[in-house]
């Protein structure tokens, strides 16, 4: 985890208001009261500091954009703490070191609550880092030849998500008994077989398969663009993989957290996401 105090970047932020630097570090997690200058655009005279944990990108970048452009008018001051793992942000939120966190999906949050006894609440979906279907051999899944091979990630949790993408395209039918989908329990609705591949190797496997479902980060690392190269892109609609803001159910800063939740779903943030990640690796979920 790294943290940098907002005061260290204030000068740069003033000059480059729309260019996101690293994330701000955690400050005092309690409320702070300050008289807002008239030139702040009408922000509330009482500013509430929210300490929010986040993954570096895109989460911390989105929060930094809000802090620099929208927070003051909402009476908020956002202190951002970056985390490079998925365990500490929920531990810190439960322990009171954070007022909210922004890094996870609802299914992951529910699993963490069941395993650790957390009592958190979640907002609506903010963004999706989509999977894509790529191919070096066909331009559309309708062009798959008889006996085709489709590459899917070998990781079980991501494999279920990849198979859901293929179900949306009419290629498989997922199990209806509530079990997680995998290549052994889905009904194949065409003449093809699966090849399980380690995630980092999926791009390299494209010459050996007819198509492959690839996570956005692996596609980027392999030089592929979801916007320009994918023949299918995962949809954020009703997608459990969208990322959300989470907070403690008994938060004493609930009103301020709800303001942040509103800002995360604002037209300005939607426009920012679309303009910052033009390669399609991050897309709004609202």
N, C-alpha and C positions, 0 to 999 in steps of 0.2 A: 504494500500500500504506500502511495506517495501522497503528500498533501502540501499545498502551497497557499499561504494566506492571501486573501484577496488584496490586501494592501500592497503586496509585492507586485501585483499586475495592474493596479488601478491606472497608472500613468499610461501603460500600453493600451489598456482597454479603452481609454478615452480617445486615443488616436485611431484605433482600429476597432471600432464598435462592432463591426460585423465579422471580424476575423477571430475565430475561437482559438484561444491559447490553451494551455493545460488547465487543470481544474483547480478551483480554490480549495484551500485546506479547511479543516474543521475549526470553527471558532467556538465561542461560548454558545452552548445549545439552548440557553434560556432566552427569554424575550429581552430585547433591548429597545429602549425608547429614544427616538431622536427627532428633532424638529426638521422636517424636510424643507430645503430651500425652495423658494418660489419657482426658481427656474427648473425644478425637477419635473415639471409638467403636471402638477396637481396631485402628487402622491400623498397618501395619508400622513398626518403628523406623527402617527405612531407606527414605527417600522418593526415588524416581527422578523427575527432572524431564524431561518430554518436551516438546520444542518442535514444535508442529504447525501447519502452514500450512493455511488454510481460506478458502473464499469466505465473505463476510459472513453470508449467510442462504441456507438454514437451517443450513449446516455449522458456522459459528462459534458459533451459538446452541446447537446440540446439544452441542458440545464444552464450552461455558461451563456448561451444565446439569450435565454430567458432572463438571467440575472442582469445582463448588460443592456437589454432592450425593453423588457416588459415588467420586471419585478418591482421597480420603484413606484410605478403608478398603481400597483396593487398593494403597496405597503409592505413589501417583502424584501428581505436581504437574504440571498441564498449562499450559504457556505457549502462548498462541494468537497467531498472526500472520495478519492478514487480507491477502488478495490480491484485487485487482479484475480481474485478468486470468488467463488459463489457461496462460501460459508460465512465469512466474516460480516458481510453486510446485514444479514438477518440476526446474527448474534449481537452486533452493535445496536441494531434497532430495538431488539428485545431488552438490551441492557440500558437503554436510555442515552447512549452516545450519539444516536441519530434520531432525527424527527421523522424521517421517511427514507426509503431507498428506491432506486430506480435501476433495475438490472435484470429482473426475472420475469418468468411467465406465470400465469395462474396455476397450471399443473405443478410446476416446481414449488411454488409457494405453498400449495396445499400439502404436498409431500413433506416439506420442511415443518409445517405446522403439526402434522400428524406425528412426525418423528421426534420433535423437540418441544411440543406443547406451546408453541407460539400462539398468540391471539392477535392476528393482524387483519387489516382490511385492505382490499385492493381496489384501485380505480379501474377505469375503462382502458381498453387497448390503445396504446400510443403509436407504436411503430412495429414493423415486422422486418426482420432480416431474412429475406425469402430464400427458399431453395429454388433451383432451376433445373430444367431438363435440357441437356446439351447433347449434341451429336455431330460427329464429323462425316456422317454418311447420309442422313436424311434431313429434310427441311421441316418436316412435320411428323408427328407420331402416327398419322394416318398412312405414312409412307413406309412404315416398318415392314420388312420382308417376312415371309413365312419362316419360322424357326429363328427369329431374331433373339438377340441377347440384350438385356437391359441391366446395366450396372446400378447397384444400390449400395449404400454405405453399410458396413458390417456392424457398426455400433447399433445396439438394439433400440434405444430411444429415438435416435435420428432415423433409423430404418422405418419405424412406424410412421413417422412424419413423411418420409419419402413415399411410402406406399399410399398415404392419404392423397398425395399429389397425383399419383397414378390413378387412384380411384376417381378423382374429379375428372380425369380424362377418359374414363370408361374402360380402363385396361384391367382393373382388378376389382374385386368386391371384398371389403374388409370383414373380419369376423363380427358377428352380432351378439356374441355372448359376453362382451365387455372385456375380453382379453386384448392385450396389446398386439397389434398386427406385426407379423414378420413374414418372411418369404415362405415359411412352411405352413402358415395357417390362412393365407389369403386365397381366394378363388381367382385363378387366372382366366380372364375373359378373352384371350387371344392366343395366337400361336407364337409364343415366345417363352424364354426361360430367364431366370435371374442369375446374375453373377455378383456375389458379395465381395466388396472391395474396401480396404481401409480408406477412410476419408481422404487423407492427404494424397492417395494414389489415384483417386477417381479421375482427375483430369488426364493423367498419363494413360489411363485405361481406355480413353475414348477411341483409339484406333483398334482396340481389341473387342469392342462391343458396338452395338448399333445405336445405343443411346444410354445415357446415365443421368441419374438424379443426383445433383451435387449441391452441397451446402454453399451458401454465398461466400463464406470466408475462404473455402478451399478453391472455389472458382476464381476468386480474385487472386489468390496466391499463384494459381496456374495461368494467369494472364487472360482470363475470360471475363467478359462483362455480362451481367444479367440483363442489362438493358439492350445490348447489341447482339449478344451471341446465343442467349437461351431461346429455345423453341417453345418452352412453356415456363412461366414464372408462377410460383406459389401465390395464391390470393390471400390477402389479410382478412377477408370477410369470414366471420364466424370461426376464426382460426385461433386455437388455443396457444399457438406459439407467439402471439403478439406480446410485447413487453409492456409492463404496467408499473405504476407508482404504488408502493405499499407503505402502510403506516400502522402504528399500534391502535387497537380498537379504543383504548382509553386515553388517547393522546390529549394532552392539555393544550395542544396547539392545533386542534382539529380545524378551526376556521381558517387558519393560515394555510394548512395543508390542502384544504379544499380549494383555496385560491390558486395554489400551485397546480393542482389537478386541472382546474379550468384553463390555466395558461398553457399547460401541456397539450390541450386540445383546441387551442386557438388557431385562427386562420393564419396568423403570423408564423406559428411554429410549423404548421403544415407546409407553408410556402418555403420556410427555411430548410426543412428536411428534403423537399423536392429539388431545391436549388443546390444544396450542399452535396447530396449523393446522387448525382446525375447518372451514375452507372447502374442505378437500380438496386444497389446492395442494401439500402435502407429505404423503406417506403412507409408513408403514413398509414395508420390503421383506422383513421376516422375521417 
